[in-house]
Amino acid sequence: MAEENKEQQKDDVTINDLLRKILYQGVGMAAGAKERVEKAVKELIGEKKITNEEGKKIVDDFSSNIDTKAKDLESKIRSVINEALLKVRPATKSEVEELKKRIEDLEKRVASLD
């Protein structure tokens, strides 16, 4: 059982690392997008097409929206990964050994019935 937990933890670490890398890439892309939005807003303010207050609201709304989307994305990714693991998780060595032992025990019981 302890070996199974170690193997499961190893799988969890790998999945968490993958998820973390995906999220960091997303955060990096979001940061780049936020910088572009801020630059565009500054240009609009400089051209007097919007006010400072409107510009701040645009940037704040964009930042808030990005944060919400990132949290939603993380939740969806975790859910998909967990579902996939449940479907494709191979048996651990200890699980296989336990099943072999159970089969041997059942074969002995059946043989003793004859």
Backbone bond lengths (Angstrom), bond angles and torsions (degrees), N, CA, C in turn:
res aa  C-N    CA-C-N  psi(-1)  N-CA   C-N-CA  omega(-1)  CA-C   N-CA-C  phi
1 M - - - 1.442 - - 1.529 111.12 -
2 A 1.330 116.69 -40.55 1.463 120.21 179.38 1.520 110.59 -64.13
3 E 1.353 115.72 -38.06 1.472 120.03 178.62 1.523 110.06 -64.00
4 E 1.329 116.22 -40.20 1.467 120.54 178.54 1.521 110.61 -62.24
5 N 1.328 116.56 -42.23 1.462 120.51 178.76 1.518 111.07 -63.85
6 K 1.338 117.15 -39.60 1.463 120.33 177.85 1.520 110.46 -62.90
7 E 1.344 116.67 -44.42 1.457 120.44 179.23 1.522 110.73 -63.54
8 Q 1.326 117.17 -41.08 1.462 121.02 178.99 1.517 110.05 -65.37
9 Q 1.343 117.52 -41.23 1.460 120.79 177.97 1.513 110.41 -62.85
10 K 1.347 116.52 -39.43 1.463 120.66 178.78 1.526 109.48 -62.02
11 D 1.341 116.96 -42.67 1.467 121.08 176.74 1.518 110.30 -62.66
12 D 1.338 117.18 -43.27 1.457 121.50 -179.48 1.518 110.96 -61.87
13 V 1.329 117.33 -42.37 1.462 120.85 179.97 1.514 109.58 -62.41
14 T 1.304 117.15 -44.22 1.456 120.96 179.86 1.520 110.53 -62.54
15 I 1.297 117.60 -44.15 1.460 121.82 -179.79 1.528 109.92 -67.23
16 N 1.316 116.63 -42.07 1.460 119.11 178.16 1.522 111.23 -63.89
17 D 1.326 116.57 -38.48 1.467 119.77 177.10 1.527 110.38 -62.58
18 L 1.328 116.26 -44.69 1.462 120.82 178.90 1.523 110.58 -61.74
19 L 1.313 115.93 -46.51 1.463 120.42 179.22 1.525 110.27 -61.13
20 R 1.325 116.18 -44.12 1.468 120.41 179.82 1.529 110.72 -59.97
21 K 1.335 117.34 -43.16 1.465 120.87 179.30 1.527 111.21 -62.99
22 I 1.322 116.31 -42.38 1.464 120.44 178.94 1.526 109.96 -63.02
23 L 1.328 116.07 -44.48 1.462 119.50 -179.12 1.521 111.60 -66.31
24 Y 1.338 116.97 -40.09 1.469 119.48 178.13 1.518 111.24 -62.64
25 Q 1.325 116.51 -39.04 1.462 118.87 176.76 1.527 110.08 -63.85
26 G 1.314 116.05 -41.31 1.457 120.12 178.11 1.521 111.80 -64.04
27 V 1.332 116.15 -41.36 1.466 120.27 178.51 1.524 109.92 -63.47
28 G 1.321 115.98 -41.66 1.468 119.88 178.07 1.518 111.78 -61.47
29 M 1.320 115.78 -42.92 1.468 119.79 178.45 1.526 110.59 -65.73
30 A 1.332 116.40 -40.15 1.461 120.45 179.40 1.527 110.49 -65.10
31 A 1.334 116.50 -40.55 1.472 119.97 178.93 1.527 109.94 -62.52
32 G 1.316 116.49 -41.84 1.465 120.40 177.53 1.515 111.74 -63.29
33 A 1.325 115.68 -41.07 1.469 119.68 178.79 1.525 110.41 -65.95
34 K 1.335 116.28 -39.61 1.470 119.70 179.75 1.530 109.96 -63.62
35 E 1.338 116.40 -41.09 1.471 119.45 178.39 1.527 111.08 -61.92
36 R 1.330 116.38 -40.28 1.471 119.78 178.93 1.523 111.23 -66.27
37 V 1.346 116.67 -39.66 1.464 120.59 178.00 1.526 109.36 -64.19
38 E 1.332 117.15 -45.56 1.466 120.59 179.39 1.531 111.17 -59.94
39 K 1.324 116.38 -41.53 1.466 120.84 179.62 1.532 110.25 -63.78
40 A 1.342 115.27 -45.61 1.466 119.43 -179.76 1.526 110.74 -63.57
41 V 1.337 116.93 -39.93 1.464 120.97 179.33 1.527 109.95 -64.67
42 K 1.335 117.31 -42.91 1.476 120.15 178.36 1.527 110.94 -60.08
43 E 1.330 115.54 -39.45 1.469 119.08 177.95 1.527 110.83 -64.38
44 L 1.327 116.12 -42.19 1.471 119.84 178.98 1.520 111.07 -64.51
45 I 1.334 115.93 -38.84 1.464 119.85 177.55 1.531 109.13 -65.94
46 G 1.329 116.27 -43.46 1.462 120.76 179.02 1.516 112.34 -61.86
47 E 1.313 117.32 -34.08 1.465 122.09 178.42 1.528 111.57 -85.02
48 K 1.339 115.14 2.01 1.470 122.33 179.07 1.538 112.56 60.75
49 K 1.338 115.53 30.90 1.466 119.33 177.22 1.527 110.93 -88.04
50 I 1.348 116.29 -22.13 1.458 121.44 174.36 1.527 107.80 -140.76
51 T 1.331 115.40 161.75 1.474 120.06 178.99 1.526 109.73 -87.99
52 N 1.336 114.76 167.63 1.470 119.77 175.96 1.526 110.75 -57.92
53 E 1.337 116.58 -42.44 1.469 121.19 -179.21 1.535 110.93 -63.17
54 E 1.327 116.60 -43.08 1.468 120.10 178.27 1.530 110.29 -63.70
55 G 1.322 115.27 -41.30 1.456 119.61 178.96 1.514 111.92 -62.93
56 K 1.331 116.40 -43.98 1.464 120.50 178.77 1.526 110.32 -62.20
57 K 1.328 116.33 -41.88 1.474 120.12 179.52 1.527 110.65 -63.07
58 I 1.322 117.59 -41.70 1.467 121.16 179.12 1.520 110.03 -60.67
59 V 1.331 116.85 -47.75 1.467 121.05 -178.89 1.525 110.82 -65.25
60 D 1.343 116.95 -43.96 1.471 120.48 179.19 1.523 111.71 -62.43
61 D 1.326 116.74 -44.93 1.469 120.73 178.52 1.524 110.91 -61.54
62 F 1.331 115.51 -42.81 1.464 119.70 179.94 1.527 109.93 -62.74
63 S 1.327 117.47 -45.50 1.470 121.61 -179.69 1.524 111.06 -61.64
64 S 1.318 116.49 -44.77 1.458 121.06 179.70 1.526 110.96 -62.48
65 N 1.321 115.74 -42.41 1.461 121.03 179.64 1.531 110.74 -63.78
66 I 1.325 116.63 -41.39 1.464 120.94 179.47 1.529 110.09 -63.10
67 D 1.339 117.53 -43.55 1.465 121.25 179.84 1.525 110.91 -61.00
68 T 1.318 116.50 -44.69 1.468 121.04 179.28 1.520 110.83 -62.69
69 K 1.323 116.12 -45.69 1.472 120.31 -179.60 1.523 110.79 -63.35
70 A 1.333 118.10 -38.16 1.464 121.68 -179.93 1.529 110.56 -64.19
71 K 1.335 116.39 -42.80 1.464 119.97 178.61 1.525 110.90 -65.21
72 D 1.324 117.02 -42.01 1.465 120.92 177.48 1.526 110.71 -62.18
73 L 1.327 115.87 -43.28 1.454 120.29 -179.56 1.525 110.86 -63.53
74 E 1.319 117.51 -43.32 1.461 121.08 178.93 1.523 110.29 -59.46
75 S 1.311 116.36 -44.81 1.463 121.00 -179.96 1.532 111.01 -62.23
76 K 1.318 116.78 -44.06 1.467 120.66 -179.78 1.528 111.11 -65.76
77 I 1.320 116.93 -41.67 1.469 120.63 -180.00 1.522 109.87 -63.46
78 R 1.334 117.02 -45.72 1.475 120.34 178.36 1.527 110.57 -59.00
79 S 1.311 116.68 -42.96 1.457 121.07 -178.94 1.533 111.06 -63.27
80 V 1.318 116.73 -46.06 1.476 120.82 179.93 1.527 110.59 -63.25
81 I 1.320 116.79 -43.48 1.467 120.13 -179.70 1.520 110.35 -64.10
82 N 1.328 117.42 -44.65 1.467 120.00 179.93 1.525 111.72 -63.18
83 E 1.329 117.17 -41.43 1.465 120.23 177.97 1.526 110.77 -63.62
84 A 1.317 116.56 -42.20 1.464 120.36 179.43 1.522 110.54 -63.86
85 L 1.309 117.10 -41.32 1.466 120.19 179.03 1.515 111.78 -62.90
86 L 1.316 116.42 -39.76 1.459 119.28 178.91 1.525 111.23 -64.13
87 K 1.320 116.78 -32.22 1.462 120.80 -177.86 1.529 112.75 -81.02
88 V 1.312 117.15 -33.87 1.464 119.22 -171.17 1.520 114.72 -117.20
89 R 1.327 117.52 4.12 1.455 118.97 -176.52 1.526 110.34 -63.70
90 P 1.321 116.95 117.86 1.458 119.24 177.94 1.530 110.25 -72.41
91 A 1.321 114.57 156.39 1.462 119.34 178.16 1.522 109.73 -66.79
92 T 1.322 114.44 143.81 1.457 118.82 176.62 1.524 109.00 -78.92
93 K 1.303 115.68 164.75 1.470 120.77 179.24 1.525 110.04 -58.08
94 S 1.326 116.85 -42.37 1.466 119.96 -178.77 1.532 111.20 -65.79
95 E 1.337 117.26 -36.29 1.468 119.71 177.22 1.521 111.12 -65.22
96 V 1.311 117.25 -41.35 1.463 121.46 178.92 1.522 109.89 -64.20
97 E 1.330 116.46 -44.21 1.470 120.35 179.29 1.521 111.00 -62.07
98 E 1.315 116.59 -41.26 1.461 120.64 179.00 1.527 110.65 -63.25
99 L 1.326 116.80 -42.44 1.467 120.10 178.38 1.528 111.56 -65.15
100 K 1.321 117.23 -39.78 1.465 120.63 177.16 1.525 110.54 -59.81
101 K 1.328 115.17 -44.03 1.468 119.28 -179.75 1.529 110.17 -63.45
102 R 1.318 116.79 -42.47 1.463 119.85 179.35 1.527 111.15 -63.60
103 I 1.316 117.37 -39.51 1.470 121.42 178.75 1.522 109.92 -64.48
104 E 1.326 116.45 -44.51 1.471 120.07 178.41 1.521 110.62 -59.97
105 D 1.337 116.92 -43.62 1.468 121.04 178.82 1.525 110.81 -62.35
106 L 1.324 116.64 -42.65 1.469 119.62 178.74 1.515 112.05 -66.31
107 E 1.332 116.74 -38.67 1.480 120.38 177.71 1.522 110.09 -62.98
108 K 1.316 117.89 -38.85 1.478 120.69 177.65 1.520 110.63 -65.63
109 R 1.320 116.81 -40.94 1.468 119.97 178.84 1.516 111.07 -63.35
110 V 1.335 116.73 -44.62 1.466 121.12 179.95 1.523 110.04 -63.52
111 A 1.327 116.59 -42.94 1.469 120.64 179.33 1.530 110.78 -62.28
112 S 1.306 118.26 -35.83 1.470 120.88 -178.63 1.530 111.24 -74.40
113 L 1.332 117.51 -17.75 1.467 120.30 178.54 1.531 112.05 -77.02
114 D 1.314 115.49 -24.14 1.474 119.09 -178.02 1.472 113.30 -73.45
